[in-house]
């Protein structure tokens, strides 16, 4: 969400750049630079705000559990890999702290939380 808001701020700065360049009589390419800057900022803002509000959003940093937010690219392009990763995660590792566990464990040996 912060990237979307930052993109909106960048677009506003681009508008100010374009207005300033035109009012000062700068060469036309300076005003075109401002217009290109605005266009890129708007595209990025739309993408980031859409991504922030979707159910299964893409994150460059894996900061959530795979069960909470599946990897959208794996779901679309390689569902078998996604299913294998999900099965491996559910059966071999604690979803809370990442400690290796056996399939018959009911609680994690490190953090003590109940395993799914």
C-alpha positions, 0 to 999 in steps of 0.5 A: 500500500505504501508503494501505491501512495508513494506513486501518487506522490511521485505523480503529483511531483511530475505534474509540478515538474511539467508545469514548472518546465512549461512556465519557465520556457524550458525545452520541450523535452523537459516537459515530455520528461515530466509527462513520462514521469507522470504516466509511469507513476500512474501505472505503478500506482494502479498496480500497487494499489490493486495488488495491496487490495487483492485477496492473493497479492504478490509480495516480493518479500515472503513475510506470510505463511504459505497457507495464508497467502499462496504464491500467485505465480505458482498457482497459475504457472506450476500448480503441481509445485505449489501443491508439493510445497504446501504438502511439504510445509504442512507435514515437515515444518512448524508453520509458526517457527519453521522448525523441522517436525515429524508427521506424528507430532501434535506440538512443535518441539521448539515453540510449543504451538499446536501443529495443524 
